[in-house]
Amino acid sequence: MLEINNITKQHGNQTTLRNVQLKIEEGEFFSLLGPSGCGKTTLLRLLAGTETASSGEVLFRGKRIDDLNPQERPFNMVFQSYALFPHLSIYDNIAFGLRIKSRKNKFSESEIDKKVEAMLAMVHLEKYAERMPGTLSGGQCQRVALARALVNEPKVLLLDEPLSALDAKMREVMQRDLRALQQKLGITFIFVTHDQEEALILSDRIAVMNQGRIEQVCHPREMYESPQSAYVARFIGSNNEIPGTLVEDTAAPFVTLQIETSGVQQRVRGQMQGGSLNQGQVMAFVRPEKIDIFKNGAATTEDLQWTQGVQKNRILGILTNLVFRGQFNDAHVDCGNLGVFKVIARLQNNLEIGDDVELVFAPVDTFVFAVNEIE
């Protein structure tokens, strides 16, 4: 539906976007995710037409639109600040765009009324039609902003961090409502956020951005389970990092690295993600919930077995902290010069702070990157 081809944006000597390429499908909830300054909002504004690219093109259903004025594009935008008209009622805020359009399309007042009432019902604000924006909560104002954008029946809705000003509880409610609304209407949503959890919850696909570039584009689960760059591995979720030296190409895609912990040399297997397979300094990543923890020597042969006779990775340490969280618990394990590992696991009842423990995790859950991809 939407193609972004080799878009570059320069502000003076600063390059905000670098040869960005994306394809977004019709009816998709697509998120642009990254930290402040990564270029995600600039890209959204380029789509909206409020900024122009230095080079590249944007196609909508095969036709170039980056040379069109904002009002000529089949898009609407919802802003972080809501941007409601404070002197107009909720009804008139939502009707505003239709009344502008009616000069061309000649909507009757009854048609406008029907559309506005339907949109008020969709965002559960029927009783608030005559209220003024200043009397509403943040969540209600955000619903008005959504209704005002959607009443014009855009083909694509652009959302610039629309939930960031809400408190945690209201944000959670709005996340559910936003996803339900998108699925009901079937409109393509392009959503900008710096909140990884929000992107994982809402999106059909995510594009992670870093310094004006796209690092990875895929389904949220794939993004979490198989990061294709060290940047994505660090940005999405939490990880324990294991520095080492690549010593063996075990069996593609698995490699072996040599590490040192508390003066002891040992080997760890993992999946090489990008980069070359030449020997050199590497960094392995393993997520806290992928690690099992045992009192030293207590793990059985079955606990240590991975597949085809290959054992899981094992690292020794000292249990330094436990946080009870019900079925799963947080544990901190001092692994010497490797640092303190965080583990989220079911703990054995006999484990106590100060115990010698071993951390056990599978090669398939261990992602290895060349150090030059991390710097």
VEXRODREN-591106 format. One record per residue (C-alpha): x, y negated, z. Coordinates in steps of 0.05 Angstrom, whole numbers, padded with zeros to 5 digits, always signed. Layout:
BEGIN
XYZ/...
//
This chain:
BEGIN
+00000+00000+00000/+00055-00049+00020/+00126-00048-00005/+00182-00090+00022/+00241-00087-00026/+00311-00112-00008/+00287-00171+00033/+00342-00216+00058/+00331-00279+00099/+00385-00330+00114/+00380-00390+00160/+00442-00431+00143/+00502-00387+00159/+00459-00337+00198/+00430-00276+00164/+00365-00257+00200/+00344-00200+00153/+00392-00156+00113/+00366-00118+00053/+00304-00093+00089/+00265-00038+00053/+00199-00010+00078/+00138+00025+00052/+00074+00020+00093/+00014+00064+00079/-00059+00044+00077/-00095+00052+00143/-00031+00059+00182/-00015+00031+00250/+00057+00011+00237/+00102-00020+00290/+00165-00063+00282/+00205-00050+00345/+00268-00082+00371/+00298-00132+00420/+00292-00208+00414/+00331-00234+00355/+00330-00169+00314/+00288-00200+00258/+00221-00167+00269/+00180-00231+00277/+00216-00263+00218/+00195-00203+00175/+00123-00210+00199/+00123-00284+00181/+00150-00267+00112/+00092-00220+00102/+00044-00273+00126/+00074-00325+00079/+00095-00375+00133/+00168-00362+00115/+00201-00346+00049/+00255-00295+00035/+00324-00314+00009/+00320-00253-00037/+00278-00191-00048/+00204-00181-00060/+00139-00159-00026/+00089-00117-00065/+00016-00105-00045/-00015-00047-00084/+00038-00055-00137/+00031-00130-00146/+00081-00181-00122/+00053-00227-00068/+00113-00262-00037/+00102-00321-00085/+00030-00330-00061/+00008-00381-00009/-00013-00352+00059/-00087-00364+00046/-00082-00326-00020/-00055-00262+00014/-00104-00209+00038/-00074-00213+00108/-00093-00244+00174/-00049-00255+00235/-00059-00250+00310/-00010-00291+00352/+00020-00278+00420/-00009-00345+00444/-00080-00327+00418/-00083-00396+00383/-00157-00406+00397/-00190-00473+00386/-00203-00498+00458/-00259-00545+00437/-00299-00491+00401/-00343-00437+00432/-00324-00364+00425/-00377-00357+00371/-00350-00417+00332/-00278-00393+00340/-00296-00327+00307/-00340-00361+00254/-00287-00413+00236/-00253-00373+00181/-00319-00351+00150/-00343-00423+00146/-00279-00443+00111/-00288-00384+00063/-00362-00401+00052/-00341-00463+00012/-00316-00413-00040/-00358-00351-00028/-00421-00388-00006/-00436-00347+00056/-00503-00367+00085/-00508-00385+00158/-00549-00321+00170/-00494-00279+00137/-00442-00313+00181/-00485-00301+00242/-00492-00227+00225/-00417-00218+00216/-00399-00255+00280/-00450-00217+00322/-00424-00151+00295/-00352-00171+00312/-00372-00195+00382/-00404-00127+00394/-00342-00091+00369/-00297-00127+00419/-00350-00123+00475/-00360-00198+00482/-00433-00205+00463/-00450-00242+00527/-00393-00292+00518/-00413-00323+00451/-00428-00392+00479/-00370-00394+00529/-00308-00436+00518/-00239-00405+00513/-00215-00438+00577/-00266-00398+00617/-00241-00330+00594/-00187-00283+00619/-00125-00268+00579/-00153-00201+00556/-00218-00233+00534/-00181-00287+00496/-00140-00233+00461/-00205-00199+00440/-00231-00264+00412/-00166-00274+00372/-00174-00203+00344/-00247-00215+00326/-00230-00281+00292/-00177-00246+00249/-00219-00184+00234/-00284-00219+00216/-00251-00241+00151/-00241-00168+00132/-00166-00171+00117/-00133-00112+00083/-00074-00118+00132/-00074-00147+00202/-00007-00175+00227/+00002-00176+00302/+00059-00214+00334/+00069-00186+00404/-00005-00198+00420/-00005-00163+00487/+00060-00189+00518/+00025-00245+00558/-00022-00196+00593/-00011-00164+00661/+00006-00090+00663/-00065-00065+00677/-00098-00108+00624/-00044-00091+00575/-00059-00017+00583/-00133-00029+00571/-00119-00071+00509/-00072-00018+00481/-00129+00033+00483/-00178-00017+00454/-00131-00039+00399/-00117+00032+00376/-00190+00050+00378/-00208-00012+00339/-00156+00002+00285/-00179+00074+00278/-00252+00054+00273/-00240+00001+00220/-00185+00037+00181/-00148-00028+00170/-00072-00028+00164/-00041-00058+00227/+00031-00083+00228/+00049-00093+00300/+00111-00129+00327/+00135-00110+00397/+00198-00105+00439/+00165-00055+00485/+00186+00016+00465/+00131+00050+00506/+00078+00007+00474/+00104+00025+00404/+00106+00100+00422/+00034+00098+00448/+00002+00058+00391/+00039+00075+00327/+00031+00123+00269/+00102+00104+00250/+00155+00059+00279/+00212+00020+00247/+00268+00005+00297/+00305-00059+00279/+00375-00080+00298/+00409-00145+00277/+00364-00154+00216/+00369-00082+00192/+00323-00021+00196/+00356+00033+00237/+00303+00087+00230/+00231+00095+00207/+00189+00154+00228/+00134+00182+00273/+00142+00164+00347/+00154+00236+00368/+00208+00245+00315/+00239+00179+00336/+00244+00203+00408/+00263+00275+00394/+00312+00263+00337/+00344+00194+00337/+00386+00183+00275/+00433+00131+00304/+00465+00117+00371/+00428+00051+00373/+00360+00086+00368/+00381+00138+00419/+00398+00083+00469/+00339+00039+00453/+00284+00092+00455/+00276+00123+00524/+00333+00136+00573/+00395+00179+00563/+00455+00207+00598/+00519+00193+00558/+00577+00242+00553/+00642+00218+00521/+00686+00270+00489/+00729+00292+00430/+00701+00329+00371/+00741+00394+00365/+00699+00442+00323/+00644+00444+00270/+00607+00501+00304/+00552+00516+00254/+00517+00459+00219/+00486+00417+00246/+00518+00437+00312/+00587+00415+00334/+00631+00425+00395/+00663+00370+00435/+00714+00374+00491/+00699+00334+00553/+00733+00324+00620/+00696+00321+00686/+00732+00314+00753/+00798+00335+00720/+00768+00398+00689/+00768+00407+00613/+00705+00440+00584/+00665+00444+00521/+00595+00420+00503/+00555+00436+00440/+00508+00387+00407/+00477+00363+00342/+00519+00315+00301/+00475+00257+00280/+00503+00219+00221/+00577+00200+00214/+00630+00249+00193/+00649+00316+00222/+00723+00298+00226/+00756+00306+00293/+00754+00243+00336/+00722+00208+00394/+00647+00220+00400/+00590+00206+00449/+00536+00257+00465/+00468+00238+00491/+00419+00281+00531/+00353+00257+00559/+00338+00265+00634/+00277+00310+00624/+00317+00358+00580/+00363+00378+00637/+00351+00434+00688/+00386+00429+00755/+00409+00488+00799/+00450+00496+00861/+00520+00515+00838/+00521+00589+00820/+00445+00598+00826/+00428+00595+00752/+00412+00664+00723/+00434+00693+00657/+00365+00678+00630/+00370+00605+00654/+00435+00597+00617/+00417+00633+00553/+00400+00590+00494/+00395+00628+00428/+00431+00682+00389/+00478+00695+00447/+00499+00622+00454/+00497+00594+00524/+00469+00526+00543/+00514+00469+00563/+00534+00465+00637/+00563+00407+00676/+00580+00408+00750/+00565+00352+00799/+00542+00332+00868/+00469+00315+00883/+00469+00244+00910/+00396+00223+00910/+00325+00253+00905/+00260+00216+00891/+00197+00257+00901/+00145+00245+00846/+00100+00305+00855/+00107+00360+00803/+00171+00329+00775/+00225+00293+00813/+00281+00245+00798/+00350+00268+00816/+00417+00231+00812/+00479+00274+00803/+00550+00248+00809/+00589+00282+00753/+00657+00251+00769/+00688+00211+00712/+00625+00223+00669/+00586+00179+00717/+00519+00190+00751/+00468+00231+00712/+00394+00221+00719/+00352+00284+00717/+00276+00291+00715/+00259+00363+00733/+00224+00412+00777/+00273+00420+00835/+00288+00482+00875/+00262+00478+00946/+00331+00492+00975/+00366+00434+00941/+00391+00379+00988/+00430+00315+00979/+00504+00331+00980/+00496+00400+00947/+00543+00422+00892/+00497+00431+00831/+00502+00448+00758/+00464+00413+00702/+00441+00459+00646/+00416+00434+00578/+00410+00462+00508/+00454+00443+00448/+00390+00427+00409/+00374+00372+00460/+00445+00343+00457/+00456+00290+00404/+00527+00272+00383/+00549+00208+00349/+00616+00183+00325/+00642+00127+00371/+00648+00079+00313/+00572+00083+00305/+00563+00062+00377/+00609+00002+00382/
//
